[in-house]
Amino acid sequence: MFSVLRKGIIYRDVDPNIVEHDEDIDGVEWSYGDRDVYRGRIDPRYESYDLDVYWLYDDNINKVGLVEYEKQNSKEFRVLWFLDNPFSTLLHDKRWVSLDKTLWSILSYEAYLDCLEDGFSTVFDRCLSSKYRLITPSMLMEPPCLYSCSRCKKQSIQPLKCHERYVDKKNYFQYDSFLFVDDSFIVYELKIDQPQHASSEQVRSESVQGQPQPESKDEQNLPLQPQ
């Protein structure tokens, strides 16, 4: 999940489990917009960025998002919720939807058998010679390179050692057609005709002033313990 207040920070703890520094504390109930949640301690991993980051939990002590504050200005903050799928969560955009089909329904049966034979370890490389290139959430977080050998014509997203002096490194995203898939190869797309929840870039550019301020409900406390 990309930070909004600090370009370059990626929040990776997007599972429902309690983060370690929040275990066995009394979480204070806060209201952010129309949601009541329990807030943990400041996450020490982000203090060096001049941010106060708190993880947020529901009544069942499942992690549901985080709030990041400017350390020097507590009125400047962003609430980042976990959404329905990995692309929506990463990019803060509800318009990303599953197409309820997998990559294997798009590729030929022969291509599926080839990938199966390799234990699905070469799926991304095999798609380099197809109409589409694949993009996963992890690729958006850490963009891969495309390695291409001008001598043997091999291509891979892993460094090639066939003829090193002939290997060129290119931008993987310089292409026309992509398929967005998760780790299970379920296909997603951005529904551009739907109302926008707010892309990460738009959220960055919005003024924080005038937003509903969070409300602390000090009388409500809940021990945060692992399930």
C-alpha positions in Angstrom: 0.0 0.0 0.0 1.6 3.2 -1.2 2.0 6.0 1.3 0.2 9.2 0.4 2.2 11.6 2.6 5.7 10.2 1.7 6.5 9.1 -1.9 8.6 6.0 -1.8 7.1 4.4 1.4 5.2 1.2 0.8 3.2 -0.3 3.7 3.5 -4.0 3.3 1.6 -5.3 6.4 -1.7 -5.5 4.6 -2.9 -8.8 6.2 -5.4 -8.8 9.1 -2.9 -9.8 11.7 -1.9 -7.5 14.6 1.5 -5.9 14.2 3.9 -6.9 16.9 4.2 -3.5 18.6 0.4 -3.4 19.1 0.1 -6.7 20.9 -1.3 -6.7 24.4 -2.1 -3.0 24.6 -5.4 -1.2 25.1 -6.4 0.2 21.8 -8.3 3.5 21.9 -11.4 3.8 19.8 -11.3 6.5 17.1 -13.7 7.7 14.4 -12.3 8.3 11.0 -15.0 9.6 8.7 -17.9 7.1 9.1 -15.9 4.3 10.5 -15.2 3.5 14.2 -11.9 1.6 14.7 -9.3 0.9 17.4 -6.0 2.5 17.0 -2.7 1.0 18.1 0.6 2.6 19.0 2.8 4.7 16.7 4.7 2.4 14.4 8.4 3.1 15.2 9.5 1.9 11.7 8.3 5.2 10.1 9.3 7.8 12.7 12.5 8.5 10.8 10.3 9.8 7.9 8.7 12.4 10.3 5.5 10.4 10.2 3.3 9.1 13.0 1.7 5.9 11.6 -0.9 4.0 13.5 -2.5 0.7 12.4 -6.3 0.5 12.7 -8.3 -2.5 13.9 -12.0 -3.5 13.8 -14.0 -5.0 16.7 -12.6 -8.4 16.0 -9.1 -7.1 16.2 -8.5 -7.6 12.5 -6.2 -5.0 10.9 -8.3 -2.9 8.5 -6.0 0.0 7.5 -3.7 2.7 8.9 -3.6 6.4 9.4 -0.5 8.4 8.7 0.1 11.9 10.2 2.7 14.5 9.6 4.7 14.5 12.8 5.0 18.3 12.9 1.3 18.9 12.0 -1.3 16.5 13.3 -4.0 18.1 11.2 -2.3 16.8 8.1 -3.1 13.1 7.8 -4.4 10.4 5.5 -6.5 7.3 6.3 -5.6 4.3 4.1 -8.1 1.5 4.2 -7.6 -2.1 3.1 -10.0 -2.6 0.1 -11.5 -5.6 -1.7 -8.4 -6.6 -3.7 -4.7 -6.1 -3.8 -4.7 -3.5 -6.6 -7.4 -1.4 -5.0 -5.5 -1.5 -1.6 -2.1 -0.7 -3.2 -3.4 2.2 -5.3 -6.2 3.4 -3.0 -8.7 3.1 -5.8 -12.0 1.1 -5.6 -12.4 1.0 -9.3 -10.1 -2.0 -9.6 -12.3 -5.1 -10.0 -11.8 -8.8 -10.5 -13.0 -10.1 -13.9 -13.7 -13.5 -12.2 -11.4 -15.3 -14.5 -7.8 -16.4 -14.5 -4.9 -16.0 -16.9 -5.5 -19.6 -18.0 -8.9 -18.8 -19.5 -7.1 -16.3 -21.8 -4.0 -18.2 -22.8 -4.3 -21.3 -24.9 -4.4 -24.8 -23.3 -1.0 -25.6 -24.8 0.4 -22.5 -23.1 -1.1 -23.6 -19.8 0.5 -27.1 -20.2 3.9 -25.5 -20.9 3.6 -23.4 -17.8 2.5 -26.4 -15.8 5.4 -28.4 -17.0 7.8 -25.7 -15.6 5.9 -25.5 -12.3 4.6 -22.1 -13.3 8.0 -20.6 -12.7 8.3 -19.2 -16.3 4.8 -17.7 -16.7 6.0 -14.1 -16.9 8.8 -14.9 -19.3 6.6 -17.0 -21.5 4.1 -14.1 -21.8 6.9 -11.9 -23.2 6.4 -13.6 -26.6 2.6 -13.2 -26.4 0.3 -10.4 -26.9 0.3 -9.4 -23.3 2.8 -8.6 -20.5 1.7 -9.4 -17.0 1.7 -6.9 -14.1 1.2 -7.9 -10.5 0.9 -5.7 -7.4 4.5 -6.6 -6.4 5.7 -5.4 -9.9 4.1 -2.0 -9.2 6.0 -1.8 -5.9 9.3 -3.0 -7.4 9.3 -2.5 -11.2 11.1 -5.3 -13.0 13.6 -4.9 -15.9 13.3 -6.7 -19.2 16.5 -8.4 -20.2 16.9 -9.1 -23.9 19.8 -10.9 -25.8 20.4 -9.7 -29.3 22.4 -12.8 -30.2 20.1 -15.7 -29.1 16.9 -13.6 -28.9 16.0 -14.7 -25.4 14.0 -12.4 -23.2 13.4 -12.6 -19.4 12.6 -10.5 -16.4 15.6 -12.2 -14.7 19.2 -11.4 -15.6 20.4 -13.4 -18.6 23.8 -15.1 -18.6 23.7 -16.5 -22.1 25.8 -13.9 -23.9 26.3 -11.2 -21.4 27.9 -8.7 -23.8 24.8 -8.8 -26.0 22.3 -8.4 -23.2 20.3 -5.2 -23.1 18.2 -4.0 -20.1 15.0 -2.3 -20.9 11.9 -0.8 -19.2 9.4 -3.7 -18.7 6.5 -1.2 -18.8 7.3 0.1 -22.3 4.7 -1.9 -24.0 1.1 -1.5 -25.3 -0.9 -4.4 -23.8 -0.9 -5.6 -20.2 -2.9 -8.0 -18.1 -3.1 -7.2 -14.4 -3.1 -10.4 -12.3 -2.6 -11.2 -8.6 -0.5 -14.0 -7.2 -3.1 -16.6 -8.1 -3.3 -15.3 -11.7 -6.8 -13.9 -11.2 -7.3 -11.1 -13.8 -8.2 -7.5 -12.7 -9.0 -4.3 -14.6 -9.6 -0.7 -13.8 -13.2 0.3 -14.5 -12.7 3.8 -15.8 -16.4 4.4 -16.3 -17.1 4.1 -12.5 -16.9 6.9 -10.1 -13.3 7.3 -8.9 -12.6 6.6 -5.2 -9.3 8.6 -5.6 -6.1 7.5 -7.2 -2.9 7.7 -5.2 -1.8 10.7 -7.3 -5.0 12.6 -6.8 -5.0 11.9 -3.1 -1.5 13.3 -2.9 -2.5 16.5 -4.5 -5.6 17.2 -2.5 -5.4 19.6 0.4 -5.8 18.0 3.8 -7.3 21.1 5.2 -11.1 20.9 5.6 -11.2 17.2 5.9 -13.3 15.6 8.7 -11.0 15.4 11.7 -10.6 12.1 13.6 -12.4 11.8 16.9 -11.0 10.0 19.8 -13.4 8.1 22.0 -11.3 7.8 25.1 -13.9 6.0 27.1 -13.7 3.0 24.7 -10.7 0.7 25.0 -10.1 -2.8 23.7 -7.2 -5.0 24.6 -5.4 -5.8 21.3 -4.4 -9.5 21.5 -3.6 -12.0 18.7 -6.5 -14.3 17.8 
